[in-house]
C-alpha cells in the first residue's frame, strides 16, 4: 500500500474516532487486518496500533 494511502487511512481513522463514528473506525481496522493477512509488509495495522500506545519519554 502506498504511503499516501496509509496516511489517508490513518487520517480517516483518527477522524472517525474523534467524531464517535466507531462503525467507520472498525471498518478501517478490518481493512488493515485484511491488508496485513494478504501482504506481510503492510504497515497500516502497525500504524493504527501505534496510535494507541503511550509515548516513551
C-alpha distance matrix in Angstrom:
0.0 3.8 6.5 8.4 6.5 6.8 10.2 11.1 10.6 12.6 15.2 15.6 16.1 18.6 20.4 20.7 22.2 24.4 25.8 26.3 24.1 23.3 22.6 19.5 18.6 19.0 17.0 13.9 14.7 15.1 11.6 10.4 12.9 12.0 8.4 10.4 13.0 11.3 9.0 11.1 9.0 6.6 8.3 8.4 11.6 13.0 12.7 14.4 17.0 17.6 18.7 21.5 22.8 25.9 25.7 27.8 30.7
3.8 0.0 3.8 5.5 5.4 6.5 8.9 10.1 10.9 12.6 14.5 15.6 16.7 18.7 20.2 21.2 22.9 24.5 26.0 27.1 25.1 24.8 24.3 21.0 20.0 21.1 19.2 15.9 17.1 18.0 14.5 13.2 16.2 15.6 12.1 13.9 16.7 15.0 12.5 14.2 11.4 9.4 10.1 10.2 13.9 14.7 13.5 15.7 18.5 18.4 19.1 22.4 23.5 26.3 25.6 27.7 30.3
6.5 3.8 0.0 3.8 5.4 5.1 6.2 8.6 9.9 10.6 12.3 14.2 15.2 16.5 18.3 19.8 21.1 22.4 24.3 25.6 24.1 23.9 24.0 20.7 19.2 20.7 19.4 15.8 16.8 18.5 15.4 13.6 16.8 17.0 13.6 14.8 18.1 17.2 14.5 15.4 12.3 10.1 9.4 9.3 13.1 13.2 11.4 13.8 16.6 15.9 16.5 20.0 21.0 23.4 22.4 24.5 26.9
8.4 5.5 3.8 0.0 3.8 5.4 5.1 6.2 8.6 9.9 10.5 12.3 14.1 15.3 16.4 18.2 20.0 21.0 22.5 24.1 22.5 22.9 22.9 19.3 18.4 20.4 18.8 15.3 17.1 18.9 15.7 14.6 18.2 18.2 15.2 17.0 20.3 19.2 17.1 18.4 15.6 13.0 12.3 11.2 14.9 15.6 13.1 14.9 18.2 17.5 17.3 20.9 22.3 24.6 23.7 26.2 28.4
6.5 5.4 5.4 3.8 0.0 3.8 5.4 5.0 6.1 8.6 9.8 10.5 12.1 14.2 15.2 16.3 18.3 19.8 21.0 22.2 20.2 20.3 19.9 16.4 15.7 17.3 15.4 12.1 14.1 15.5 12.2 11.5 15.1 14.9 12.2 14.5 17.5 16.5 14.8 16.7 14.5 11.3 11.1 9.2 12.8 14.3 12.3 13.3 16.8 16.9 16.7 19.9 21.8 24.5 24.2 26.9 29.5
6.8 6.5 5.1 5.4 3.8 0.0 3.8 5.4 5.1 6.2 8.6 9.9 10.4 12.2 14.2 15.2 16.4 18.2 19.9 20.9 19.2 18.9 19.0 15.7 14.2 15.7 14.5 10.8 12.0 13.9 11.2 9.5 13.1 13.7 11.0 12.4 15.9 15.6 13.7 14.8 12.5 9.3 8.0 5.9 9.6 10.7 8.5 9.8 13.2 13.2 13.2 16.4 18.1 20.9 20.7 23.3 26.0
10.2 8.9 6.2 5.1 5.4 3.8 0.0 3.8 5.5 5.1 6.1 8.6 9.8 10.5 12.2 14.1 15.4 16.4 18.3 19.8 18.6 18.8 19.5 16.1 14.5 16.8 16.0 12.3 13.8 16.4 14.0 12.4 16.1 17.1 14.6 15.9 19.5 19.4 17.5 18.3 15.8 12.7 10.8 8.7 12.0 12.5 9.4 10.6 14.0 13.3 12.5 16.1 17.8 20.0 19.5 22.3 24.7
11.1 10.1 8.6 6.2 5.0 5.4 3.8 0.0 3.8 5.4 5.1 6.1 8.5 9.9 10.5 12.2 14.3 15.3 16.4 18.1 16.4 17.1 17.4 13.7 13.0 15.5 14.2 10.9 13.3 15.5 12.9 12.4 16.3 16.8 14.8 16.9 20.1 19.8 18.5 19.9 17.9 14.5 13.2 10.4 13.3 14.8 11.9 12.0 15.8 15.7 14.3 17.6 20.0 22.3 22.2 25.3 27.6
10.6 10.9 9.9 8.6 6.1 5.1 5.5 3.8 0.0 3.8 5.5 5.1 6.0 8.6 9.8 10.4 12.2 14.1 15.3 16.2 14.3 14.3 14.4 10.9 9.8 11.9 10.7 7.2 9.5 11.7 9.5 9.0 12.7 13.6 12.1 14.0 17.1 17.3 16.4 17.8 16.4 12.7 11.4 7.9 10.3 12.4 10.0 9.3 13.1 13.8 12.6 15.4 18.0 20.8 21.2 24.4 27.1
12.6 12.6 10.6 9.9 8.6 6.2 5.1 5.4 3.8 0.0 3.8 5.4 5.0 6.1 8.5 9.7 10.5 12.1 14.2 15.2 14.1 14.0 15.0 11.9 9.8 12.3 12.2 8.7 9.9 13.0 11.6 10.1 13.6 15.4 13.9 14.9 18.3 19.1 17.9 18.5 16.9 13.4 11.0 7.8 9.7 10.8 7.7 7.0 10.7 10.7 9.1 12.2 14.7 17.2 17.6 20.8 23.4
15.2 14.5 12.3 10.5 9.8 8.6 6.1 5.1 5.5 3.8 0.0 3.8 5.4 5.2 6.1 8.5 10.0 10.5 12.2 14.1 13.3 14.1 15.4 12.1 10.6 13.9 13.8 10.7 12.6 15.7 14.3 13.5 17.0 18.5 17.2 18.6 21.9 22.4 21.3 22.2 20.4 16.9 14.7 11.5 13.4 14.5 11.1 10.3 13.8 13.5 11.1 14.2 16.8 18.8 18.9 22.4 24.6
15.6 15.6 14.2 12.3 10.5 9.9 8.6 6.1 5.1 5.4 3.8 0.0 3.8 5.5 5.1 6.0 8.6 9.8 10.5 12.0 10.4 11.4 12.1 8.6 8.0 11.3 10.8 8.2 11.0 13.6 12.4 12.5 15.9 17.1 16.4 18.3 21.1 21.7 21.2 22.5 21.2 17.5 15.8 12.2 13.7 15.6 12.8 11.1 14.7 15.3 12.9 15.3 18.5 20.7 21.5 25.0 27.4
16.1 16.7 15.2 14.1 12.1 10.4 9.8 8.5 6.0 5.0 5.4 3.8 0.0 3.8 5.4 5.1 6.2 8.6 10.0 10.5 9.2 9.1 10.4 7.5 5.3 8.6 9.1 6.5 8.2 11.4 11.1 10.7 13.7 15.6 15.3 16.5 19.4 20.5 20.2 21.0 20.1 16.5 14.4 10.8 11.3 13.2 10.7 8.2 11.5 12.5 10.1 12.0 15.4 17.8 19.1 22.6 25.3
18.6 18.7 16.5 15.3 14.2 12.2 10.5 9.9 8.6 6.1 5.2 5.5 3.8 0.0 3.8 5.5 5.2 6.1 8.6 9.9 9.9 10.4 12.7 10.3 7.9 11.4 12.6 10.2 11.3 14.8 14.7 13.9 16.7 19.0 18.5 19.3 22.4 23.7 23.0 23.4 22.2 18.8 16.2 12.9 13.3 14.4 11.4 9.1 11.9 12.0 8.8 10.8 14.1 15.9 16.9 20.6 22.9
20.4 20.2 18.3 16.4 15.2 14.2 12.2 10.5 9.8 8.5 6.1 5.1 5.4 3.8 0.0 3.8 5.4 5.0 6.1 8.4 8.3 10.1 12.1 9.6 8.6 12.4 13.1 11.4 13.4 16.4 16.1 16.1 19.1 20.9 20.6 21.9 24.8 25.8 25.4 26.2 25.1 21.5 19.2 15.7 16.4 17.9 14.9 12.6 15.6 15.8 12.5 14.3 17.7 19.2 20.2 24.0 26.0
20.7 21.2 19.8 18.2 16.3 15.2 14.1 12.2 10.4 9.7 8.5 6.0 5.1 5.5 3.8 0.0 3.8 5.5 5.3 6.0 4.8 6.4 8.3 6.2 5.5 9.2 10.2 9.3 11.3 14.0 14.3 14.9 17.4 19.1 19.5 20.9 23.4 24.6 24.7 25.7 25.1 21.4 19.5 15.8 15.9 17.9 15.5 12.6 15.3 16.4 13.4 14.5 18.1 20.1 21.7 25.4 27.8
22.2 22.9 21.1 20.0 18.3 16.4 15.4 14.3 12.2 10.5 10.0 8.6 6.2 5.2 5.4 3.8 0.0 3.8 5.5 5.1 6.0 6.1 9.4 8.4 6.2 9.4 11.6 10.7 11.5 14.6 15.6 15.5 17.5 19.9 20.4 21.1 23.7 25.4 25.4 25.9 25.3 21.8 19.5 16.0 15.4 17.0 14.8 11.5 13.5 14.5 11.2 11.6 15.3 17.0 19.0 22.7 25.0
24.4 24.5 22.4 21.0 19.8 18.2 16.4 15.3 14.1 12.1 10.5 9.8 8.6 6.1 5.0 5.5 3.8 0.0 3.8 5.6 7.7 9.2 12.4 11.3 9.8 13.1 15.0 14.0 15.1 18.2 18.9 18.7 21.1 23.4 23.6 24.4 27.1 28.7 28.5 28.9 28.0 24.5 22.0 18.6 18.4 19.5 16.8 14.1 16.1 16.3 12.7 13.3 16.7 17.6 19.2 23.0 24.8
25.8 26.0 24.3 22.5 21.0 19.9 18.3 16.4 15.3 14.2 12.2 10.5 10.0 8.6 6.1 5.3 5.5 3.8 0.0 3.8 5.6 8.4 11.1 10.3 10.1 13.3 14.8 14.5 16.1 18.8 19.5 20.0 22.3 24.2 24.7 26.0 28.4 29.8 30.0 30.7 30.0 26.4 24.3 20.7 20.6 22.2 19.7 16.7 18.9 19.6 16.1 16.6 20.2 21.3 23.0 26.8 28.6
26.3 27.1 25.6 24.1 22.2 20.9 19.8 18.1 16.2 15.2 14.1 12.0 10.5 9.9 8.4 6.0 5.1 5.6 3.8 0.0 3.8 5.5 8.6 9.1 8.7 11.2 13.3 13.7 14.8 17.1 18.6 19.2 20.9 23.0 24.0 25.0 27.1 28.9 29.4 30.1 29.8 26.3 24.2 20.6 19.9 21.7 19.7 16.4 18.1 19.4 16.1 15.9 19.6 21.0 23.2 26.9 29.1
24.1 25.1 24.1 22.5 20.2 19.2 18.6 16.4 14.3 14.1 13.3 10.4 9.2 9.9 8.3 4.8 6.0 7.7 5.6 3.8 0.0 3.8 5.5 5.6 6.5 8.9 10.2 11.1 12.8 14.6 15.8 17.0 18.8 20.4 21.6 23.0 24.9 26.4 27.1 28.2 28.1 24.4 22.9 19.1 18.6 21.0 19.2 15.8 18.0 19.7 16.8 16.9 20.7 22.7 24.9 28.6 31.0
23.3 24.8 23.9 22.9 20.3 18.9 18.8 17.1 14.3 14.0 14.1 11.4 9.1 10.4 10.1 6.4 6.1 9.2 8.4 5.5 3.8 0.0 3.8 5.3 4.8 6.0 8.4 9.7 10.3 12.1 14.0 15.0 16.2 18.1 19.7 20.7 22.4 24.2 25.2 26.0 26.3 22.8 21.2 17.6 16.4 18.9 17.7 14.0 15.7 17.9 15.4 15.0 18.8 21.1 23.6 27.1 29.8
22.6 24.3 24.0 22.9 19.9 19.0 19.5 17.4 14.4 15.0 15.4 12.1 10.4 12.7 12.1 8.3 9.4 12.4 11.1 8.6 5.5 3.8 0.0 3.8 5.5 5.2 6.2 8.8 10.0 10.6 12.4 14.3 15.3 16.5 18.5 20.0 21.2 22.7 24.1 25.4 26.0 22.4 21.5 17.9 16.8 19.8 18.9 15.5 17.4 20.0 17.8 17.7 21.4 24.1 26.5 30.0 32.9
19.5 21.0 20.7 19.3 16.4 15.7 16.1 13.7 10.9 11.9 12.1 8.6 7.5 10.3 9.6 6.2 8.4 11.3 10.3 9.1 5.6 5.3 3.8 0.0 3.8 5.4 4.9 6.3 8.7 9.8 10.5 12.4 14.3 15.3 16.5 18.4 20.1 21.2 22.2 23.7 23.8 20.1 19.2 15.4 15.1 18.1 16.8 13.7 16.3 18.5 16.4 17.1 20.7 23.4 25.4 28.9 31.8
18.6 20.0 19.2 18.4 15.7 14.2 14.5 13.0 9.8 9.8 10.6 8.0 5.3 7.9 8.6 5.5 6.2 9.8 10.1 8.7 6.5 4.8 5.5 3.8 0.0 3.8 5.4 5.2 6.3 8.7 9.9 10.6 12.5 14.3 15.4 16.6 18.6 20.2 20.8 21.7 21.8 18.2 16.7 13.0 12.3 15.0 13.7 10.3 12.6 14.9 12.7 13.3 16.9 19.7 21.8 25.3 28.2
19.0 21.1 20.7 20.4 17.3 15.7 16.8 15.5 11.9 12.3 13.9 11.3 8.6 11.4 12.4 9.2 9.4 13.1 13.3 11.2 8.9 6.0 5.2 5.4 3.8 0.0 3.8 5.4 5.0 6.1 8.6 9.7 10.4 12.3 14.1 15.1 16.5 18.4 19.6 20.5 21.2 17.8 16.8 13.4 11.8 14.9 14.6 11.1 12.8 15.8 14.3 14.2 17.7 20.8 23.2 26.4 29.6
17.0 19.2 19.4 18.8 15.4 14.5 16.0 14.2 10.7 12.2 13.8 10.8 9.1 12.6 13.1 10.2 11.6 15.0 14.8 13.3 10.2 8.4 6.2 4.9 5.4 3.8 0.0 3.8 5.4 5.1 6.3 8.7 9.8 10.6 12.4 14.2 15.5 16.7 18.1 19.6 20.3 16.8 16.4 13.0 12.2 15.7 15.4 12.5 14.7 17.6 16.4 17.0 20.3 23.5 25.6 28.8 32.0
13.9 15.9 15.8 15.3 12.1 10.8 12.3 10.9 7.2 8.7 10.7 8.2 6.5 10.2 11.4 9.3 10.7 14.0 14.5 13.7 11.1 9.7 8.8 6.3 5.2 5.4 3.8 0.0 3.8 5.4 5.0 6.2 8.7 9.8 10.5 12.3 14.4 15.4 16.1 17.5 17.6 13.9 13.2 9.5 9.4 12.8 12.0 9.4 12.2 14.7 13.6 14.9 18.0 21.3 22.9 26.1 29.3
14.7 17.1 16.8 17.1 14.1 12.0 13.8 13.3 9.5 9.9 12.6 11.0 8.2 11.3 13.4 11.3 11.5 15.1 16.1 14.8 12.8 10.3 10.0 8.7 6.3 5.0 5.4 3.8 0.0 3.8 5.4 4.9 6.2 8.6 9.7 10.4 12.4 14.3 15.0 15.7 16.2 12.8 11.9 8.7 7.0 10.5 10.5 7.7 9.6 12.7 12.2 12.8 15.7 19.2 21.1 24.1 27.5
15.1 18.0 18.5 18.9 15.5 13.9 16.4 15.5 11.7 13.0 15.7 13.6 11.4 14.8 16.4 14.0 14.6 18.2 18.8 17.1 14.6 12.1 10.6 9.8 8.7 6.1 5.1 5.4 3.8 0.0 3.8 5.3 5.0 6.2 8.6 9.8 10.6 12.4 14.0 15.2 16.5 13.3 13.4 10.7 9.1 12.8 13.5 11.1 12.7 16.0 15.9 16.3 19.0 22.6 24.6 27.5 30.9
11.6 14.5 15.4 15.7 12.2 11.2 14.0 12.9 9.5 11.6 14.3 12.4 11.1 14.7 16.1 14.3 15.6 18.9 19.5 18.6 15.8 14.0 12.4 10.5 9.9 8.6 6.3 5.0 5.4 3.8 0.0 3.8 5.5 5.1 6.2 8.6 10.0 10.7 11.9 13.8 14.5 11.1 11.7 8.9 8.7 12.5 12.9 11.3 13.5 16.3 16.3 17.6 20.2 23.7 25.2 28.0 31.4
10.4 13.2 13.6 14.6 11.5 9.5 12.4 12.4 9.0 10.1 13.5 12.5 10.7 13.9 16.1 14.9 15.5 18.7 20.0 19.2 17.0 15.0 14.3 12.4 10.6 9.7 8.7 6.2 4.9 5.3 3.8 0.0 3.8 5.4 5.0 6.1 8.7 10.0 10.2 11.3 11.7 8.2 8.2 5.6 5.0 8.7 9.5 8.4 10.4 13.0 13.6 15.0 17.1 20.8 22.1 24.7 28.1
12.9 16.2 16.8 18.2 15.1 13.1 16.1 16.3 12.7 13.6 17.0 15.9 13.7 16.7 19.1 17.4 17.5 21.1 22.3 20.9 18.8 16.2 15.3 14.3 12.5 10.4 9.8 8.7 6.2 5.0 5.5 3.8 0.0 3.8 5.4 5.0 6.2 8.7 9.8 10.4 12.0 9.4 9.9 8.4 6.3 9.7 11.6 10.3 11.1 14.3 15.4 16.0 17.9 21.7 23.3 25.7 29.3
12.0 15.6 17.0 18.2 14.9 13.7 17.1 16.8 13.6 15.4 18.5 17.1 15.6 19.0 20.9 19.1 19.9 23.4 24.2 23.0 20.4 18.1 16.5 15.3 14.3 12.3 10.6 9.8 8.6 6.2 5.1 5.4 3.8 0.0 3.8 5.4 5.2 6.3 8.4 10.3 12.1 9.6 11.4 10.1 9.2 12.6 14.3 13.4 14.7 17.6 18.7 19.6 21.5 25.3 26.8 29.1 32.6
8.4 12.1 13.6 15.2 12.2 11.0 14.6 14.8 12.1 13.9 17.2 16.4 15.3 18.5 20.6 19.5 20.4 23.6 24.7 24.0 21.6 19.7 18.5 16.5 15.4 14.1 12.4 10.5 9.7 8.6 6.2 5.0 5.4 3.8 0.0 3.8 5.5 5.3 5.7 7.9 8.9 6.2 8.4 7.7 8.0 11.0 12.5 12.5 14.1 16.5 17.8 19.3 20.9 24.6 25.5 27.7 31.2
10.4 13.9 14.8 17.0 14.5 12.4 15.9 16.9 14.0 14.9 18.6 18.3 16.5 19.3 21.9 20.9 21.1 24.4 26.0 25.0 23.0 20.7 20.0 18.4 16.6 15.1 14.2 12.3 10.4 9.8 8.6 6.1 5.0 5.4 3.8 0.0 3.8 5.6 5.2 5.5 7.2 5.4 7.2 7.7 6.8 9.0 11.4 11.8 12.5 14.8 16.8 17.9 19.0 22.7 23.7 25.5 29.1
13.0 16.7 18.1 20.3 17.5 15.9 19.5 20.1 17.1 18.3 21.9 21.1 19.4 22.4 24.8 23.4 23.7 27.1 28.4 27.1 24.9 22.4 21.2 20.1 18.6 16.5 15.5 14.4 12.4 10.6 10.0 8.7 6.2 5.2 5.5 3.8 0.0 3.8 5.7 6.4 9.5 8.6 10.9 11.4 10.2 12.4 15.1 15.2 15.4 18.1 20.1 20.8 21.9 25.7 26.9 28.6 32.3
11.3 15.0 17.2 19.2 16.5 15.6 19.4 19.8 17.3 19.1 22.4 21.7 20.5 23.7 25.8 24.6 25.4 28.7 29.8 28.9 26.4 24.2 22.7 21.2 20.2 18.4 16.7 15.4 14.3 12.4 10.7 10.0 8.7 6.3 5.3 5.6 3.8 0.0 3.8 6.5 9.1 8.5 11.7 12.3 12.2 14.5 16.7 17.2 18.0 20.4 22.2 23.5 24.6 28.3 29.3 31.0 34.6
9.0 12.5 14.5 17.1 14.8 13.7 17.5 18.5 16.4 17.9 21.3 21.2 20.2 23.0 25.4 24.7 25.4 28.5 30.0 29.4 27.1 25.2 24.1 22.2 20.8 19.6 18.1 16.1 15.0 14.0 11.9 10.2 9.8 8.4 5.7 5.2 5.7 3.8 0.0 3.8 5.5 5.5 9.1 10.6 11.2 12.7 14.8 16.1 17.0 18.7 20.9 22.5 23.3 26.8 27.3 28.9 32.3
11.1 14.2 15.4 18.4 16.7 14.8 18.3 19.9 17.8 18.5 22.2 22.5 21.0 23.4 26.2 25.7 25.9 28.9 30.7 30.1 28.2 26.0 25.4 23.7 21.7 20.5 19.6 17.5 15.7 15.2 13.8 11.3 10.4 10.3 7.9 5.5 6.4 6.5 3.8 0.0 3.8 5.6 8.3 10.8 10.6 11.1 13.9 15.5 15.6 17.2 19.8 21.2 21.4 24.8 25.3 26.4 29.9
9.0 11.4 12.3 15.6 14.5 12.5 15.8 17.9 16.4 16.9 20.4 21.2 20.1 22.2 25.1 25.1 25.3 28.0 30.0 29.8 28.1 26.3 26.0 23.8 21.8 21.2 20.3 17.6 16.2 16.5 14.5 11.7 12.0 12.1 8.9 7.2 9.5 9.1 5.5 3.8 0.0 3.8 6.2 9.4 10.4 10.2 12.2 14.6 15.2 15.9 18.6 20.5 20.6 23.8 23.7 24.8 28.1
6.6 9.4 10.1 13.0 11.3 9.3 12.7 14.5 12.7 13.4 16.9 17.5 16.5 18.8 21.5 21.4 21.8 24.5 26.4 26.3 24.4 22.8 22.4 20.1 18.2 17.8 16.8 13.9 12.8 13.3 11.1 8.2 9.4 9.6 6.2 5.4 8.6 8.5 5.5 5.6 3.8 0.0 3.8 6.0 7.5 8.3 9.8 11.7 13.0 14.0 16.1 18.2 18.9 22.3 22.5 24.1 27.4
8.3 10.1 9.4 12.3 11.1 8.0 10.8 13.2 11.4 11.0 14.7 15.8 14.4 16.2 19.2 19.5 19.5 22.0 24.3 24.2 22.9 21.2 21.5 19.2 16.7 16.8 16.4 13.2 11.9 13.4 11.7 8.2 9.9 11.4 8.4 7.2 10.9 11.7 9.1 8.3 6.2 3.8 0.0 3.8 5.5 5.1 6.2 8.7 9.9 10.5 12.7 14.9 15.5 18.7 18.7 20.5 23.8
8.4 10.2 9.3 11.2 9.2 5.9 8.7 10.4 7.9 7.8 11.5 12.2 10.8 12.9 15.7 15.8 16.0 18.6 20.7 20.6 19.1 17.6 17.9 15.4 13.0 13.4 13.0 9.5 8.7 10.7 8.9 5.6 8.4 10.1 7.7 7.7 11.4 12.3 10.6 10.8 9.4 6.0 3.8 0.0 3.8 5.4 5.1 6.3 8.6 9.7 10.9 13.3 14.7 18.1 18.5 20.9 24.2
11.6 13.9 13.1 14.9 12.8 9.6 12.0 13.3 10.3 9.7 13.4 13.7 11.3 13.3 16.4 15.9 15.4 18.4 20.6 19.9 18.6 16.4 16.8 15.1 12.3 11.8 12.2 9.4 7.0 9.1 8.7 5.0 6.3 9.2 8.0 6.8 10.2 12.2 11.2 10.6 10.4 7.5 5.5 3.8 0.0 3.8 5.4 5.1 6.2 8.5 10.1 11.4 12.9 16.5 17.6 20.0 23.5
13.0 14.7 13.2 15.6 14.3 10.7 12.5 14.8 12.4 10.8 14.5 15.6 13.2 14.4 17.9 17.9 17.0 19.5 22.2 21.7 21.0 18.9 19.8 18.1 15.0 14.9 15.7 12.8 10.5 12.8 12.5 8.7 9.7 12.6 11.0 9.0 12.4 14.5 12.7 11.1 10.2 8.3 5.1 5.4 3.8 0.0 3.8 5.5 5.1 6.1 8.8 10.3 10.7 14.2 14.8 16.8 20.3
12.7 13.5 11.4 13.1 12.3 8.5 9.4 11.9 10.0 7.7 11.1 12.8 10.7 11.4 14.9 15.5 14.8 16.8 19.7 19.7 19.2 17.7 18.9 16.8 13.7 14.6 15.4 12.0 10.5 13.5 12.9 9.5 11.6 14.3 12.5 11.4 15.1 16.7 14.8 13.9 12.2 9.8 6.2 5.1 5.4 3.8 0.0 3.8 5.4 4.9 6.5 9.2 10.1 13.2 13.5 15.9 19.2
14.4 15.7 13.8 14.9 13.3 9.8 10.6 12.0 9.3 7.0 10.3 11.1 8.2 9.1 12.6 12.6 11.5 14.1 16.7 16.4 15.8 14.0 15.5 13.7 10.3 11.1 12.5 9.4 7.7 11.1 11.3 8.4 10.3 13.4 12.5 11.8 15.2 17.2 16.1 15.5 14.6 11.7 8.7 6.3 5.1 5.5 3.8 0.0 3.8 5.3 5.3 7.2 9.4 12.8 14.0 16.9 20.2
17.0 18.5 16.6 18.2 16.8 13.2 14.0 15.8 13.1 10.7 13.8 14.7 11.5 11.9 15.6 15.3 13.5 16.1 18.9 18.1 18.0 15.7 17.4 16.3 12.6 12.8 14.7 12.2 9.6 12.7 13.5 10.4 11.1 14.7 14.1 12.5 15.4 18.0 17.0 15.6 15.2 13.0 9.9 8.6 6.2 5.1 5.4 3.8 0.0 3.8 5.4 5.6 6.8 10.6 12.3 14.8 18.4
17.6 18.4 15.9 17.5 16.9 13.2 13.3 15.7 13.8 10.7 13.5 15.3 12.5 12.0 15.8 16.4 14.5 16.3 19.6 19.4 19.7 17.9 20.0 18.5 14.9 15.8 17.6 14.7 12.7 16.0 16.3 13.0 14.3 17.6 16.5 14.8 18.1 20.4 18.7 17.2 15.9 14.0 10.5 9.7 8.5 6.1 4.9 5.3 3.8 0.0 3.8 5.3 5.2 8.4 9.1 11.7 15.1
18.7 19.1 16.5 17.3 16.7 13.2 12.5 14.3 12.6 9.1 11.1 12.9 10.1 8.8 12.5 13.4 11.2 12.7 16.1 16.1 16.8 15.4 17.8 16.4 12.7 14.3 16.4 13.6 12.2 15.9 16.3 13.6 15.4 18.7 17.8 16.8 20.1 22.2 20.9 19.8 18.6 16.1 12.7 10.9 10.1 8.8 6.5 5.3 5.4 3.8 0.0 3.8 5.8 8.2 9.3 12.7 15.7
21.5 22.4 20.0 20.9 19.9 16.4 16.1 17.6 15.4 12.2 14.2 15.3 12.0 10.8 14.3 14.5 11.6 13.3 16.6 15.9 16.9 15.0 17.7 17.1 13.3 14.2 17.0 14.9 12.8 16.3 17.6 15.0 16.0 19.6 19.3 17.9 20.8 23.5 22.5 21.2 20.5 18.2 14.9 13.3 11.4 10.3 9.2 7.2 5.6 5.3 3.8 0.0 3.8 6.6 9.1 12.4 15.5
22.8 23.5 21.0 22.3 21.8 18.1 17.8 20.0 18.0 14.7 16.8 18.5 15.4 14.1 17.7 18.1 15.3 16.7 20.2 19.6 20.7 18.8 21.4 20.7 16.9 17.7 20.3 18.0 15.7 19.0 20.2 17.1 17.9 21.5 20.9 19.0 21.9 24.6 23.3 21.4 20.6 18.9 15.5 14.7 12.9 10.7 10.1 9.4 6.8 5.2 5.8 3.8 0.0 3.8 6.3 9.0 12.4
25.9 26.3 23.4 24.6 24.5 20.9 20.0 22.3 20.8 17.2 18.8 20.7 17.8 15.9 19.2 20.1 17.0 17.6 21.3 21.0 22.7 21.1 24.1 23.4 19.7 20.8 23.5 21.3 19.2 22.6 23.7 20.8 21.7 25.3 24.6 22.7 25.7 28.3 26.8 24.8 23.8 22.3 18.7 18.1 16.5 14.2 13.2 12.8 10.6 8.4 8.2 6.6 3.8 0.0 3.8 6.5 9.3
25.7 25.6 22.4 23.7 24.2 20.7 19.5 22.2 21.2 17.6 18.9 21.5 19.1 16.9 20.2 21.7 19.0 19.2 23.0 23.2 24.9 23.6 26.5 25.4 21.8 23.2 25.6 22.9 21.1 24.6 25.2 22.1 23.3 26.8 25.5 23.7 26.9 29.3 27.3 25.3 23.7 22.5 18.7 18.5 17.6 14.8 13.5 14.0 12.3 9.1 9.3 9.1 6.3 3.8 0.0 3.8 6.4
27.8 27.7 24.5 26.2 26.9 23.3 22.3 25.3 24.4 20.8 22.4 25.0 22.6 20.6 24.0 25.4 22.7 23.0 26.8 26.9 28.6 27.1 30.0 28.9 25.3 26.4 28.8 26.1 24.1 27.5 28.0 24.7 25.7 29.1 27.7 25.5 28.6 31.0 28.9 26.4 24.8 24.1 20.5 20.9 20.0 16.8 15.9 16.9 14.8 11.7 12.7 12.4 9.0 6.5 3.8 0.0 3.8
30.7 30.3 26.9 28.4 29.5 26.0 24.7 27.6 27.1 23.4 24.6 27.4 25.3 22.9 26.0 27.8 25.0 24.8 28.6 29.1 31.0 29.8 32.9 31.8 28.2 29.6 32.0 29.3 27.5 30.9 31.4 28.1 29.3 32.6 31.2 29.1 32.3 34.6 32.3 29.9 28.1 27.4 23.8 24.2 23.5 20.3 19.2 20.2 18.4 15.1 15.7 15.5 12.4 9.3 6.4 3.8 0.0
